[in-house]
């Protein structure tokens, strides 16, 4: 049985039912990968590395949405 973990995402604490990859977490939240940048525990993560990052208890994420405009 996996234990619940807490993440802080853009300043909001959320609970998950266990560890999950960064890519799977973003997908579960409906985040369009091409339009965001992600900082994990104060380090910017390259998009190609998202599947390799396993989110754990007390991790911190900042998800920055990229917007086009003029």
PDB file of N, H, CA, C and O in Angstrom:
ATOM      1  N   UNK A   1       0.841  -1.191   0.000  1.00  0.00           N
ATOM      2  CA  UNK A   1       0.000   0.000   0.000  1.00  0.00           C
ATOM      3  C   UNK A   1       0.881   1.249   0.000  1.00  0.00           C
ATOM      4  O   UNK A   1       1.782   1.390   0.827  1.00  0.00           O
ATOM      5  N   UNK A   2       0.606   2.144  -0.938  1.00  0.00           N
ATOM      6  H   UNK A   2      -0.126   2.029  -1.610  1.00  0.00           H
ATOM      7  CA  UNK A   2       1.393   3.372  -1.016  1.00  0.00           C
ATOM      8  C   UNK A   2       0.906   4.357   0.034  1.00  0.00           C
ATOM      9  O   UNK A   2      -0.283   4.416   0.347  1.00  0.00           O
ATOM     10  N   UNK A   3       1.836   5.124   0.568  1.00  0.00           N
ATOM     11  H   UNK A   3       2.802   5.076   0.314  1.00  0.00           H
ATOM     12  CA  UNK A   3       1.426   6.112   1.552  1.00  0.00           C
ATOM     13  C   UNK A   3       1.184   7.450   0.866  1.00  0.00           C
ATOM     14  O   UNK A   3       1.782   7.762  -0.164  1.00  0.00           O
ATOM     15  N   UNK A   4       0.305   8.217   1.455  1.00  0.00           N
ATOM     16  H   UNK A   4      -0.181   7.963   2.291  1.00  0.00           H
ATOM     17  CA  UNK A   4      -0.038   9.520   0.910  1.00  0.00           C
ATOM     18  C   UNK A   4       1.161  10.455   1.014  1.00  0.00           C
ATOM     19  O   UNK A   4       1.914  10.418   1.987  1.00  0.00           O
ATOM     20  N   UNK A   5       1.323  11.292  -0.007  1.00  0.00           N
ATOM     21  H   UNK A   5       0.711  11.322  -0.798  1.00  0.00           H
ATOM     22  CA  UNK A   5       2.382  12.294   0.024  1.00  0.00           C
ATOM     23  C   UNK A   5       1.771  13.679  -0.149  1.00  0.00           C
ATOM     24  O   UNK A   5       0.687  13.837  -0.711  1.00  0.00           O
ATOM     25  N   UNK A   6       2.496  14.677   0.348  1.00  0.00           N
ATOM     26  H   UNK A   6       3.377  14.549   0.804  1.00  0.00           H
ATOM     27  CA  UNK A   6       2.086  16.072   0.198  1.00  0.00           C
ATOM     28  C   UNK A   6       3.045  16.767  -0.744  1.00  0.00           C
ATOM     29  O   UNK A   6       4.262  16.610  -0.649  1.00  0.00           O
ATOM     30  N   UNK A   7       2.475  17.539  -1.654  1.00  0.00           N
ATOM     31  H   UNK A   7       1.486  17.667  -1.731  1.00  0.00           H
ATOM     32  CA  UNK A   7       3.252  18.380  -2.555  1.00  0.00           C
ATOM     33  C   UNK A   7       2.806  19.818  -2.356  1.00  0.00           C
ATOM     34  O   UNK A   7       1.657  20.075  -2.000  1.00  0.00           O
ATOM     35  N   UNK A   8       3.706  20.741  -2.583  1.00  0.00           N
ATOM     36  H   UNK A   8       4.640  20.532  -2.873  1.00  0.00           H
ATOM     37  CA  UNK A   8       3.331  22.143  -2.650  1.00  0.00           C
ATOM     38  C   UNK A   8       3.470  22.550  -4.112  1.00  0.00           C
ATOM     39  O   UNK A   8       4.564  22.528  -4.677  1.00  0.00           O
ATOM     40  N   UNK A   9       2.347  22.921  -4.712  1.00  0.00           N
ATOM     41  H   UNK A   9       1.458  22.939  -4.254  1.00  0.00           H
ATOM     42  CA  UNK A   9       2.306  23.269  -6.125  1.00  0.00           C
ATOM     43  C   UNK A   9       1.851  24.713  -6.243  1.00  0.00           C
ATOM     44  O   UNK A   9       0.710  25.039  -5.917  1.00  0.00           O
ATOM     45  N   UNK A  10       2.748  25.581  -6.712  1.00  0.00           N
ATOM     46  H   UNK A  10       3.675  25.316  -6.977  1.00  0.00           H
ATOM     47  CA  UNK A  10       2.467  27.017  -6.824  1.00  0.00           C
ATOM     48  C   UNK A  10       1.901  27.565  -5.518  1.00  0.00           C
ATOM     49  O   UNK A  10       0.961  28.360  -5.516  1.00  0.00           O
ATOM     50  N   UNK A  11       2.499  27.120  -4.395  1.00  0.00           N
ATOM     51  H   UNK A  11       3.263  26.474  -4.397  1.00  0.00           H
ATOM     52  CA  UNK A  11       2.130  27.630  -3.083  1.00  0.00           C
ATOM     53  C   UNK A  11       0.958  26.926  -2.427  1.00  0.00           C
ATOM     54  O   UNK A  11       0.637  27.225  -1.277  1.00  0.00           O
ATOM     55  N   UNK A  12       0.307  26.002  -3.121  1.00  0.00           N
ATOM     56  H   UNK A  12       0.568  25.759  -4.055  1.00  0.00           H
ATOM     57  CA  UNK A  12      -0.849  25.292  -2.568  1.00  0.00           C
ATOM     58  C   UNK A  12      -0.465  23.856  -2.227  1.00  0.00           C
ATOM     59  O   UNK A  12       0.100  23.144  -3.058  1.00  0.00           O
ATOM     60  N   UNK A  13      -0.775  23.432  -1.000  1.00  0.00           N
ATOM     61  H   UNK A  13      -1.234  24.009  -0.325  1.00  0.00           H
ATOM     62  CA  UNK A  13      -0.476  22.067  -0.581  1.00  0.00           C
ATOM     63  C   UNK A  13      -1.559  21.138  -1.116  1.00  0.00           C
ATOM     64  O   UNK A  13      -2.753  21.374  -0.931  1.00  0.00           O
ATOM     65  N   UNK A  14      -1.113  20.077  -1.782  1.00  0.00           N
ATOM     66  H   UNK A  14      -0.144  19.885  -1.932  1.00  0.00           H
ATOM     67  CA  UNK A  14      -2.052  19.065  -2.275  1.00  0.00           C
ATOM     68  C   UNK A  14      -1.570  17.691  -1.825  1.00  0.00           C
ATOM     69  O   UNK A  14      -0.382  17.489  -1.576  1.00  0.00           O
ATOM     70  N   UNK A  15      -2.501  16.754  -1.726  1.00  0.00           N
ATOM     71  H   UNK A  15      -3.467  16.918  -1.929  1.00  0.00           H
ATOM     72  CA  UNK A  15      -2.180  15.388  -1.319  1.00  0.00           C
ATOM     73  C   UNK A  15      -2.339  14.451  -2.501  1.00  0.00           C
ATOM     74  O   UNK A  15      -3.268  14.580  -3.298  1.00  0.00           O
ATOM     75  N   UNK A  16      -1.415  13.503  -2.601  1.00  0.00           N
ATOM     76  H   UNK A  16      -0.660  13.398  -1.954  1.00  0.00           H
ATOM     77  CA  UNK A  16      -1.480  12.460  -3.617  1.00  0.00           C
ATOM     78  C   UNK A  16      -1.488  11.115  -2.909  1.00  0.00           C
ATOM     79  O   UNK A  16      -1.027  11.005  -1.773  1.00  0.00           O
ATOM     80  N   UNK A  17      -2.007  10.096  -3.574  1.00  0.00           N
ATOM     81  H   UNK A  17      -2.381  10.186  -4.497  1.00  0.00           H
ATOM     82  CA  UNK A  17      -2.097   8.773  -2.970  1.00  0.00           C
ATOM     83  C   UNK A  17      -0.802   7.974  -3.052  1.00  0.00           C
ATOM     84  O   UNK A  17      -0.782   6.802  -2.675  1.00  0.00           O
ATOM     85  N   UNK A  18       0.262   8.573  -3.530  1.00  0.00           N
ATOM     86  H   UNK A  18       0.245   9.524  -3.837  1.00  0.00           H
ATOM     87  CA  UNK A  18       1.556   7.897  -3.602  1.00  0.00           C
ATOM     88  C   UNK A  18       2.458   8.637  -4.563  1.00  0.00           C
ATOM     89  O   UNK A  18       2.064   9.631  -5.172  1.00  0.00           O
ATOM     90  N   UNK A  19       3.683   8.134  -4.689  1.00  0.00           N
ATOM     91  H   UNK A  19       4.003   7.326  -4.194  1.00  0.00           H
ATOM     92  CA  UNK A  19       4.643   8.761  -5.579  1.00  0.00           C
ATOM     93  C   UNK A  19       4.211   8.586  -7.030  1.00  0.00           C
ATOM     94  O   UNK A  19       3.644   7.560  -7.406  1.00  0.00           O
ATOM     95  N   UNK A  20       4.489   9.602  -7.833  1.00  0.00           N
ATOM     96  H   UNK A  20       4.950  10.435  -7.527  1.00  0.00           H
ATOM     97  CA  UNK A  20       4.112   9.607  -9.245  1.00  0.00           C
ATOM     98  C   UNK A  20       5.174  10.401  -9.999  1.00  0.00           C
ATOM     99  O   UNK A  20       5.835  11.265  -9.422  1.00  0.00           O
ATOM    100  N   UNK A  21       5.335  10.111 -11.281  1.00  0.00           N
ATOM    101  H   UNK A  21       4.797   9.410 -11.749  1.00  0.00           H
ATOM    102  CA  UNK A  21       6.304  10.880 -12.066  1.00  0.00           C
ATOM    103  C   UNK A  21       5.764  12.289 -12.306  1.00  0.00           C
ATOM    104  O   UNK A  21       4.554  12.513 -12.284  1.00  0.00           O
ATOM    105  N   UNK A  22       6.658  13.215 -12.531  1.00  0.00           N
ATOM    106  H   UNK A  22       7.641  13.033 -12.549  1.00  0.00           H
ATOM    107  CA  UNK A  22       6.269  14.585 -12.841  1.00  0.00           C
ATOM    108  C   UNK A  22       5.397  14.624 -14.087  1.00  0.00           C
ATOM    109  O   UNK A  22       4.395  15.339 -14.121  1.00  0.00           O
ATOM    110  N   UNK A  23       5.771  13.858 -15.116  1.00  0.00           N
ATOM    111  H   UNK A  23       6.585  13.278 -15.088  1.00  0.00           H
ATOM    112  CA  UNK A  23       4.994  13.827 -16.363  1.00  0.00           C
ATOM    113  C   UNK A  23       3.573  13.331 -16.109  1.00  0.00           C
ATOM    114  O   UNK A  23       2.618  13.921 -16.613  1.00  0.00           O
ATOM    115  N   UNK A  24       3.420  12.251 -15.334  1.00  0.00           N
ATOM    116  H   UNK A  24       4.196  11.772 -14.925  1.00  0.00           H
ATOM    117  CA  UNK A  24       2.091  11.713 -15.049  1.00  0.00           C
ATOM    118  C   UNK A  24       1.269  12.682 -14.206  1.00  0.00           C
ATOM    119  O   UNK A  24       0.064  12.816 -14.416  1.00  0.00           O
ATOM    120  N   UNK A  25       1.911  13.359 -13.254  1.00  0.00           N
ATOM    121  H   UNK A  25       2.891  13.250 -13.084  1.00  0.00           H
ATOM    122  CA  UNK A  25       1.201  14.339 -12.429  1.00  0.00           C
ATOM    123  C   UNK A  25       0.659  15.467 -13.298  1.00  0.00           C
ATOM    124  O   UNK A  25      -0.511  15.832 -13.180  1.00  0.00           O
ATOM    125  N   UNK A  26       1.498  16.020 -14.170  1.00  0.00           N
ATOM    126  H   UNK A  26       2.448  15.724 -14.266  1.00  0.00           H
ATOM    127  CA  UNK A  26       1.059  17.121 -15.022  1.00  0.00           C
ATOM    128  C   UNK A  26      -0.067  16.673 -15.945  1.00  0.00           C
ATOM    129  O   UNK A  26      -1.038  17.404 -16.144  1.00  0.00           O
ATOM    130  N   UNK A  27       0.059  15.487 -16.504  1.00  0.00           N
ATOM    131  H   UNK A  27       0.847  14.894 -16.343  1.00  0.00           H
ATOM    132  CA  UNK A  27      -0.990  14.948 -17.368  1.00  0.00           C
ATOM    133  C   UNK A  27      -2.308  14.804 -16.608  1.00  0.00           C
ATOM    134  O   UNK A  27      -3.372  15.112 -17.145  1.00  0.00           O
ATOM    135  N   UNK A  28      -2.241  14.337 -15.363  1.00  0.00           N
ATOM    136  H   UNK A  28      -1.377  14.087 -14.927  1.00  0.00           H
ATOM    137  CA  UNK A  28      -3.452  14.146 -14.557  1.00  0.00           C
ATOM    138  C   UNK A  28      -4.144  15.471 -14.249  1.00  0.00           C
ATOM    139  O   UNK A  28      -5.345  15.502 -13.981  1.00  0.00           O
ATOM    140  N   UNK A  29      -3.388  16.557 -14.288  1.00  0.00           N
ATOM    141  H   UNK A  29      -2.413  16.532 -14.506  1.00  0.00           H
ATOM    142  CA  UNK A  29      -3.945  17.890 -14.027  1.00  0.00           C
ATOM    143  C   UNK A  29      -4.342  18.608 -15.312  1.00  0.00           C
ATOM    144  O   UNK A  29      -4.777  19.758 -15.272  1.00  0.00           O
ATOM    145  N   UNK A  30      -4.194  17.933 -16.455  1.00  0.00           N
ATOM    146  H   UNK A  30      -3.840  16.998 -16.488  1.00  0.00           H
ATOM    147  CA  UNK A  30      -4.575  18.525 -17.727  1.00  0.00           C
ATOM    148  C   UNK A  30      -3.636  19.613 -18.210  1.00  0.00           C
ATOM    149  O   UNK A  30      -4.034  20.499 -18.966  1.00  0.00           O
ATOM    150  N   UNK A  31      -2.392  19.544 -17.772  1.00  0.00           N
ATOM    151  H   UNK A  31      -2.069  18.824 -17.158  1.00  0.00           H
ATOM    152  CA  UNK A  31      -1.408  20.553 -18.163  1.00  0.00           C
ATOM    153  C   UNK A  31      -0.857  20.200 -19.542  1.00  0.00           C
ATOM    154  O   UNK A  31      -0.355  19.097 -19.753  1.00  0.00           O
ATOM    155  N   UNK A  32      -0.955  21.146 -20.478  1.00  0.00           N
ATOM    156  H   UNK A  32      -1.363  22.042 -20.307  1.00  0.00           H
ATOM    157  CA  UNK A  32      -0.440  20.966 -21.838  1.00  0.00           C
ATOM    158  C   UNK A  32       1.070  21.184 -21.800  1.00  0.00           C
ATOM    159  O   UNK A  32       1.534  22.306 -21.595  1.00  0.00           O
ATOM    160  N   UNK A  33       1.828  20.119 -21.996  1.00  0.00           N
ATOM    161  H   UNK A  33       1.451  19.208 -22.162  1.00  0.00           H
ATOM    162  CA  UNK A  33       3.268  20.133 -21.778  1.00  0.00           C
ATOM    163  C   UNK A  33       4.027  21.189 -22.560  1.00  0.00           C
ATOM    164  O   UNK A  33       5.011  21.733 -22.061  1.00  0.00           O
ATOM    165  N   UNK A  34       3.593  21.488 -23.768  1.00  0.00           N
ATOM    166  H   UNK A  34       2.793  21.045 -24.173  1.00  0.00           H
ATOM    167  CA  UNK A  34       4.330  22.435 -24.603  1.00  0.00           C
ATOM    168  C   UNK A  34       4.200  23.868 -24.104  1.00  0.00           C
ATOM    169  O   UNK A  34       4.945  24.744 -24.545  1.00  0.00           O
ATOM    170  N   UNK A  35       3.277  24.117 -23.200  1.00  0.00           N
ATOM    171  H   UNK A  35       2.672  23.405 -22.841  1.00  0.00           H
ATOM    172  CA  UNK A  35       3.006  25.492 -22.785  1.00  0.00           C
ATOM    173  C   UNK A  35       3.377  25.789 -21.334  1.00  0.00           C
ATOM    174  O   UNK A  35       2.887  26.767 -20.768  1.00  0.00           O
ATOM    175  N   UNK A  36       4.236  24.964 -20.714  1.00  0.00           N
ATOM    176  H   UNK A  36       4.633  24.170 -21.173  1.00  0.00           H
ATOM    177  CA  UNK A  36       4.628  25.228 -19.331  1.00  0.00           C
ATOM    178  C   UNK A  36       6.120  25.008 -19.131  1.00  0.00           C
ATOM    179  O   UNK A  36       6.776  24.287 -19.883  1.00  0.00           O
ATOM    180  N   UNK A  37       6.627  25.653 -18.097  1.00  0.00           N
ATOM    181  H   UNK A  37       6.094  26.239 -17.486  1.00  0.00           H
ATOM    182  CA  UNK A  37       7.949  25.389 -17.560  1.00  0.00           C
ATOM    183  C   UNK A  37       7.751  24.916 -16.135  1.00  0.00           C
ATOM    184  O   UNK A  37       6.818  25.354 -15.463  1.00  0.00           O
ATOM    185  N   UNK A  38       8.617  24.027 -15.662  1.00  0.00           N
ATOM    186  H   UNK A  38       9.375  23.671 -16.209  1.00  0.00           H
ATOM    187  CA  UNK A  38       8.434  23.464 -14.327  1.00  0.00           C
ATOM    188  C   UNK A  38       9.726  23.563 -13.523  1.00  0.00           C
ATOM    189  O   UNK A  38      10.806  23.199 -13.989  1.00  0.00           O
ATOM    190  N   UNK A  39       9.577  24.066 -12.304  1.00  0.00           N
ATOM    191  H   UNK A  39       8.699  24.361 -11.925  1.00  0.00           H
ATOM    192  CA  UNK A  39      10.661  24.086 -11.334  1.00  0.00           C
ATOM    193  C   UNK A  39      10.323  23.058 -10.263  1.00  0.00           C
ATOM    194  O   UNK A  39       9.236  23.093  -9.686  1.00  0.00           O
ATOM    195  N   UNK A  40      11.242  22.150  -9.999  1.00  0.00           N
ATOM    196  H   UNK A  40      12.125  22.122 -10.468  1.00  0.00           H
ATOM    197  CA  UNK A  40      11.063  21.094  -8.992  1.00  0.00           C
ATOM    198  C   UNK A  40      12.129  21.272  -7.930  1.00  0.00           C
ATOM    199  O   UNK A  40      13.323  21.147  -8.202  1.00  0.00           O
ATOM    200  N   UNK A  41      11.683  21.567  -6.713  1.00  0.00           N
ATOM    201  H   UNK A  41      10.713  21.668  -6.492  1.00  0.00           H
ATOM    202  CA  UNK A  41      12.623  21.775  -5.599  1.00  0.00           C
ATOM    203  C   UNK A  41      13.741  22.755  -5.967  1.00  0.00           C
ATOM    204  O   UNK A  41      14.923  22.489  -5.751  1.00  0.00           O
ATOM    205  N   UNK A  42      13.335  23.881  -6.523  1.00  0.00           N
ATOM    206  H   UNK A  42      12.375  24.097  -6.699  1.00  0.00           H
ATOM    207  CA  UNK A  42      14.223  25.003  -6.872  1.00  0.00           C
ATOM    208  C   UNK A  42      15.134  24.744  -8.072  1.00  0.00           C
ATOM    209  O   UNK A  42      16.084  25.497  -8.286  1.00  0.00           O
ATOM    210  N   UNK A  43      14.868  23.695  -8.861  1.00  0.00           N
ATOM    211  H   UNK A  43      14.096  23.084  -8.687  1.00  0.00           H
ATOM    212  CA  UNK A  43      15.645  23.436 -10.068  1.00  0.00           C
ATOM    213  C   UNK A  43      14.709  23.342 -11.262  1.00  0.00           C
ATOM    214  O   UNK A  43      13.701  22.637 -11.218  1.00  0.00           O
ATOM    215  N   UNK A  44      15.053  24.065 -12.345  1.00  0.00           N
ATOM    216  H   UNK A  44      15.872  24.637 -12.381  1.00  0.00           H
ATOM    217  CA  UNK A  44      14.267  23.961 -13.574  1.00  0.00           C
ATOM    218  C   UNK A  44      14.518  22.604 -14.194  1.00  0.00           C
ATOM    219  O   UNK A  44      15.656  22.141 -14.267  1.00  0.00           O
ATOM    220  N   UNK A  45      13.450  21.974 -14.638  1.00  0.00           N
ATOM    221  H   UNK A  45      12.525  22.350 -14.579  1.00  0.00           H
ATOM    222  CA  UNK A  45      13.532  20.629 -15.188  1.00  0.00           C
ATOM    223  C   UNK A  45      13.240  20.677 -16.686  1.00  0.00           C
ATOM    224  O   UNK A  45      12.235  21.246 -17.113  1.00  0.00           O
ATOM    225  N   UNK A  46      14.127  20.075 -17.479  1.00  0.00           N
ATOM    226  H   UNK A  46      14.943  19.613 -17.132  1.00  0.00           H
ATOM    227  CA  UNK A  46      13.902  20.003 -18.919  1.00  0.00           C
ATOM    228  C   UNK A  46      12.718  19.080 -19.193  1.00  0.00           C
ATOM    229  O   UNK A  46      12.542  18.067 -18.516  1.00  0.00           O
ATOM    230  N   UNK A  47      11.925  19.428 -20.167  1.00  0.00           N
ATOM    231  H   UNK A  47      12.068  20.250 -20.717  1.00  0.00           H
ATOM    232  CA  UNK A  47      10.717  18.671 -20.510  1.00  0.00           C
ATOM    233  C   UNK A  47      11.021  17.187 -20.733  1.00  0.00           C
ATOM    234  O   UNK A  47      10.247  16.329 -20.308  1.00  0.00           O
ATOM    235  N   UNK A  48      12.128  16.882 -21.388  1.00  0.00           N
ATOM    236  H   UNK A  48      12.756  17.579 -21.734  1.00  0.00           H
ATOM    237  CA  UNK A  48      12.450  15.487 -21.670  1.00  0.00           C
ATOM    238  C   UNK A  48      12.792  14.686 -20.408  1.00  0.00           C
ATOM    239  O   UNK A  48      12.813  13.456 -20.438  1.00  0.00           O
ATOM    240  N   UNK A  49      13.060  15.389 -19.298  1.00  0.00           N
ATOM    241  H   UNK A  49      13.043  16.388 -19.273  1.00  0.00           H
ATOM    242  CA  UNK A  49      13.363  14.708 -18.036  1.00  0.00           C
ATOM    243  C   UNK A  49      12.129  14.493 -17.157  1.00  0.00           C
ATOM    244  O   UNK A  49      12.213  13.787 -16.153  1.00  0.00           O
ATOM    245  N   UNK A  50      10.997  15.082 -17.510  1.00  0.00           N
ATOM    246  H   UNK A  50      10.929  15.657 -18.325  1.00  0.00           H
ATOM    247  CA  UNK A  50       9.790  14.963 -16.682  1.00  0.00           C
ATOM    248  C   UNK A  50       9.415  13.526 -16.356  1.00  0.00           C
ATOM    249  O   UNK A  50       9.056  13.253 -15.211  1.00  0.00           O
ATOM    250  N   UNK A  51       9.479  12.580 -17.312  1.00  0.00           N
ATOM    251  H   UNK A  51       9.771  12.802 -18.243  1.00  0.00           H
ATOM    252  CA  UNK A  51       9.102  11.198 -16.967  1.00  0.00           C
ATOM    253  C   UNK A  51      10.041  10.548 -15.949  1.00  0.00           C
ATOM    254  O   UNK A  51       9.661   9.579 -15.290  1.00  0.00           O
ATOM    255  N   UNK A  52      11.256  11.066 -15.814  1.00  0.00           N
ATOM    256  H   UNK A  52      11.565  11.853 -16.348  1.00  0.00           H
ATOM    257  CA  UNK A  52      12.250  10.476 -14.916  1.00  0.00           C
ATOM    258  C   UNK A  52      12.226  11.052 -13.506  1.00  0.00           C
ATOM    259  O   UNK A  52      12.891  10.530 -12.612  1.00  0.00           O
ATOM    260  N   UNK A  53      11.464  12.128 -13.300  1.00  0.00           N
ATOM    261  H   UNK A  53      10.924  12.553 -14.027  1.00  0.00           H
ATOM    262  CA  UNK A  53      11.397  12.759 -11.977  1.00  0.00           C
ATOM    263  C   UNK A  53      10.254  12.131 -11.201  1.00  0.00           C
ATOM    264  O   UNK A  53       9.097  12.217 -11.614  1.00  0.00           O
ATOM    265  N   UNK A  54      10.574  11.495 -10.072  1.00  0.00           N
ATOM    266  H   UNK A  54      11.514  11.425  -9.737  1.00  0.00           H
ATOM    267  CA  UNK A  54       9.553  10.899  -9.219  1.00  0.00           C
ATOM    268  C   UNK A  54       9.233  11.877  -8.098  1.00  0.00           C
ATOM    269  O   UNK A  54      10.112  12.229  -7.310  1.00  0.00           O
ATOM    270  N   UNK A  55       7.984  12.316  -8.021  1.00  0.00           N
ATOM    271  H   UNK A  55       7.270  12.030  -8.661  1.00  0.00           H
ATOM    272  CA  UNK A  55       7.566  13.258  -6.987  1.00  0.00           C
ATOM    273  C   UNK A  55       7.438  12.520  -5.666  1.00  0.00           C
ATOM    274  O   UNK A  55       6.874  11.428  -5.601  1.00  0.00           O
ATOM    275  N   UNK A  56       7.972  13.135  -4.610  1.00  0.00           N
ATOM    276  H   UNK A  56       8.430  14.022  -4.663  1.00  0.00           H
ATOM    277  CA  UNK A  56       7.987  12.517  -3.284  1.00  0.00           C
ATOM    278  C   UNK A  56       7.427  13.475  -2.245  1.00  0.00           C
ATOM    279  O   UNK A  56       7.201  14.653  -2.521  1.00  0.00           O
ATOM    280  N   UNK A  57       7.207  12.950  -1.051  1.00  0.00           N
ATOM    281  H   UNK A  57       7.390  11.993  -0.827  1.00  0.00           H
ATOM    282  CA  UNK A  57       6.650  13.736   0.036  1.00  0.00           C
ATOM    283  C   UNK A  57       7.453  15.016   0.258  1.00  0.00           C
ATOM    284  O   UNK A  57       8.683  14.994   0.300  1.00  0.00           O
ATOM    285  N   UNK A  58       6.747  16.115   0.398  1.00  0.00           N
ATOM    286  H   UNK A  58       5.748  16.133   0.365  1.00  0.00           H
ATOM    287  CA  UNK A  58       7.297  17.450   0.674  1.00  0.00           C
ATOM    288  C   UNK A  58       8.013  18.098  -0.505  1.00  0.00           C
ATOM    289  O   UNK A  58       8.691  19.110  -0.324  1.00  0.00           O
ATOM    290  N   UNK A  59       7.881  17.541  -1.710  1.00  0.00           N
ATOM    291  H   UNK A  59       7.330  16.719  -1.857  1.00  0.00           H
ATOM    292  CA  UNK A  59       8.437  18.208  -2.889  1.00  0.00           C
ATOM    293  C   UNK A  59       7.674  19.498  -3.165  1.00  0.00           C
ATOM    294  O   UNK A  59       6.516  19.660  -2.780  1.00  0.00           O
ATOM    295  N   UNK A  60       8.364  20.406  -3.845  1.00  0.00           N
ATOM    296  H   UNK A  60       9.305  20.274  -4.157  1.00  0.00           H
ATOM    297  CA  UNK A  60       7.764  21.691  -4.217  1.00  0.00           C
ATOM    298  C   UNK A  60       7.853  21.859  -5.731  1.00  0.00           C
ATOM    299  O   UNK A  60       8.904  21.644  -6.335  1.00  0.00           O
ATOM    300  N   UNK A  61       6.735  22.244  -6.325  1.00  0.00           N
ATOM    301  H   UNK A  61       5.881  22.419  -5.835  1.00  0.00           H
ATOM    302  CA  UNK A  61       6.683  22.513  -7.761  1.00  0.00           C
ATOM    303  C   UNK A  61       6.213  23.932  -8.005  1.00  0.00           C
ATOM    304  O   UNK A  61       5.331  24.437  -7.311  1.00  0.00           O
ATOM    305  N   UNK A  62       6.804  24.560  -8.984  1.00  0.00           N
ATOM    306  H   UNK A  62       7.520  24.149  -9.548  1.00  0.00           H
ATOM    307  CA  UNK A  62       6.288  25.817  -9.524  1.00  0.00           C
ATOM    308  C   UNK A  62       6.030  25.539 -10.993  1.00  0.00           C
ATOM    309  O   UNK A  62       6.949  25.189 -11.734  1.00  0.00           O
ATOM    310  N   UNK A  63       4.796  25.692 -11.413  1.00  0.00           N
ATOM    311  H   UNK A  63       4.050  25.976 -10.811  1.00  0.00           H
ATOM    312  CA  UNK A  63       4.413  25.452 -12.793  1.00  0.00           C
ATOM    313  C   UNK A  63       4.107  26.797 -13.425  1.00  0.00           C
ATOM    314  O   UNK A  63       3.179  27.491 -13.009  1.00  0.00           O
ATOM    315  N   UNK A  64       4.882  27.160 -14.423  1.00  0.00           N
ATOM    316  H   UNK A  64       5.636  26.596 -14.761  1.00  0.00           H
ATOM    317  CA  UNK A  64       4.752  28.453 -15.074  1.00  0.00           C
ATOM    318  C   UNK A  64       4.140  28.241 -16.455  1.00  0.00           C
ATOM    319  O   UNK A  64       4.705  27.542 -17.296  1.00  0.00           O
ATOM    320  N   UNK A  65       2.997  28.842 -16.673  1.00  0.00           N
ATOM    321  H   UNK A  65       2.537  29.409 -15.989  1.00  0.00           H
ATOM    322  CA  UNK A  65       2.340  28.742 -17.989  1.00  0.00           C
ATOM    323  C   UNK A  65       2.901  29.807 -18.912  1.00  0.00           C
ATOM    324  O   UNK A  65       2.999  30.979 -18.549  1.00  0.00           O
ATOM    325  N   UNK A  66       3.268  29.379 -20.116  1.00  0.00           N
ATOM    326  H   UNK A  66       3.188  28.427 -20.411  1.00  0.00           H
ATOM    327  CA  UNK A  66       3.817  30.282 -21.123  1.00  0.00           C
ATOM    328  C   UNK A  66       2.667  30.804 -21.971  1.00  0.00           C
ATOM    329  O   UNK A  66       1.857  30.036 -22.490  1.00  0.00           O
ATOM    330  N   UNK A  67       2.612  32.120 -22.100  1.00  0.00           N
ATOM    331  H   UNK A  67       3.270  32.743 -21.678  1.00  0.00           H
ATOM    332  CA  UNK A  67       1.518  32.737 -22.864  1.00  0.00           C
ATOM    333  C   UNK A  67       2.112  33.552 -23.992  1.00  0.00           C
ATOM    334  O   UNK A  67       3.111  34.248 -23.813  1.00  0.00           O
ATOM    335  N   UNK A  68       1.500  33.461 -25.135  1.00  0.00           N
ATOM    336  H   UNK A  68       0.688  32.896 -25.280  1.00  0.00           H
ATOM    337  CA  UNK A  68       1.912  34.269 -26.282  1.00  0.00           C
ATOM    338  C   UNK A  68       1.011  35.498 -26.357  1.00  0.00           C
ATOM    339  O   UNK A  68      -0.139  35.475 -25.918  1.00  0.00           O
ATOM    340  N   UNK A  69       1.533  36.517 -26.897  1.00  0.00           N
ATOM    341  H   UNK A  69       2.467  36.536 -27.254  1.00  0.00           H
ATOM    342  CA  UNK A  69       0.731  37.722 -27.042  1.00  0.00           C
ATOM    343  C   UNK A  69       1.611  38.901 -27.429  1.00  0.00           C
ATOM    344  O   UNK A  69       2.815  38.770 -27.651  1.00  0.00           O
ATOM    345  N   UNK A  70       0.983  40.013 -27.499  1.00  0.00           N
ATOM    346  H   UNK A  70       0.005  40.119 -27.319  1.00  0.00           H
ATOM    347  CA  UNK A  70       1.783  41.147 -27.904  1.00  0.00           C
ATOM    348  C   UNK A  70       1.252  42.431 -27.410  1.00  0.00           C
ATOM    349  O   UNK A  70       1.831  43.483 -27.678  1.00  0.00           O
TER     350      UNK A  70
END
